[in-house]
Structure formats: C-alpha cells, structure tokens
Amino acid sequence: MTSEHARPGMRVRVMEHHRVHERRGLVGKIVARYGGEDYIAVDVRLAGGHYRLFWPRDSEEISASPRAWWCLLLGGDSGG
C-alpha cells in the first residue's frame, strides 16, 4: 500500500515480506497515521487487541466484508 492510500478505518493485512516473521499475515485496522509527506507510519490495532506501528508498504488493504475477514482467518479464499 502507498502512503497516500493509508488512512484510519482501513482493514489491513501485514505483507509476507515483513521483517518480523511472527507478524506476517496478521490482520488489523488502521487507527492512526503519523508523519509528514516523506515518511508515514500507521498505527494498526491487531485482532488480539495489540497496537503496532507499520510502514504502509508493509501492509495491504483487505475487504471490509465480514465474510472475507472470516474466510481469511479460516484459511479459505473470499471468492465465494
């Protein structure tokens, strides 16, 4: 995701290239955005209630649909 697209309220998933292996694939919601034009960080409330800062490039937007979210948790696709 680009810095311009990261905004509070978005549901996101941590990308597989994230440097911390244990955080890869985690799902959460952006609750705040910090920084200026050049360096943006987003504060994400993860499913377990923990908050972590991420670079926008380390996350991707996911569907806000509850069905798609549950499918992700169960390991299925959200296609139908």
C-alpha positions as CSV (number, residue, x, y, z in Angstrom):
1,M,0.0,0.0,0.0
2,T,1.2,3.5,-0.7
3,S,1.4,6.2,2.0
4,E,-1.3,8.2,0.2
5,H,-3.8,5.4,0.5
6,A,-3.2,4.5,4.1
7,R,-6.0,6.1,6.3
8,P,-7.7,5.4,9.6
9,G,-10.5,2.9,9.4
10,M,-8.9,0.7,6.7
11,R,-8.7,-3.0,7.4
12,V,-5.2,-4.3,6.5
13,R,-3.1,-7.4,6.5
14,V,0.7,-7.4,7.1
15,M,2.6,-8.5,4.0
16,E,4.6,-11.7,3.7
17,H,7.8,-9.7,3.3
18,H,7.6,-8.1,6.7
19,R,10.9,-8.4,8.6
20,V,9.3,-9.9,11.7
21,H,8.1,-13.4,10.7
22,E,5.5,-13.6,13.5
23,R,3.7,-10.5,12.2
24,R,3.3,-11.7,8.7
25,G,-0.3,-12.2,7.7
26,L,-1.8,-10.5,10.8
27,V,-5.0,-8.7,10.2
28,G,-6.0,-5.4,11.8
29,K,-7.4,-1.9,11.4
30,I,-5.5,1.4,10.9
31,V,-6.4,3.6,13.9
32,A,-3.9,6.5,13.3
33,R,-1.5,7.9,10.8
34,Y,1.8,9.7,11.7
35,G,4.4,11.6,9.8
36,G,4.8,14.1,7.1
37,E,4.9,13.9,3.3
38,D,8.0,11.8,3.1
39,Y,7.7,9.3,6.0
40,I,4.3,7.9,7.0
41,A,3.8,5.3,9.7
42,V,0.4,3.8,10.5
43,D,-0.8,2.5,13.9
44,V,-2.7,-0.7,13.5
45,R,-4.9,-2.4,16.1
46,L,-4.4,-6.1,15.5
47,A,-7.1,-8.7,16.0
48,G,-5.7,-9.6,19.5
49,G,-6.1,-6.0,20.7
50,H,-2.4,-5.1,20.4
51,Y,-1.2,-2.0,18.6
52,R,1.8,-1.9,16.3
53,L,3.3,0.7,14.0
54,F,3.9,-0.3,10.4
55,W,5.2,1.3,7.3
56,P,2.3,1.4,4.7
57,R,4.5,-0.6,2.3
58,D,4.4,-3.5,4.8
59,S,0.6,-3.8,4.7
60,E,-2.2,-4.3,2.1
61,E,-5.8,-3.3,2.2
62,I,-8.3,-6.1,2.6
63,S,-12.0,-6.2,2.1
64,A,-14.1,-4.7,4.9
65,S,-16.6,-7.5,4.4
66,P,-17.1,-9.7,7.5
67,R,-17.3,-12.8,5.3
68,A,-14.0,-12.1,3.6
69,W,-12.4,-11.4,7.0
70,W,-13.6,-14.7,8.4
71,C,-12.5,-16.6,5.3
72,L,-9.0,-15.2,5.8
73,L,-9.0,-16.4,9.4
74,L,-10.1,-19.9,8.3
75,G,-7.6,-20.1,5.5
76,G,-10.1,-20.0,2.7
77,D,-10.4,-17.6,-0.2
78,S,-13.0,-14.8,-0.2
79,G,-14.1,-15.6,-3.7
80,G,-17.4,-17.2,-3.0
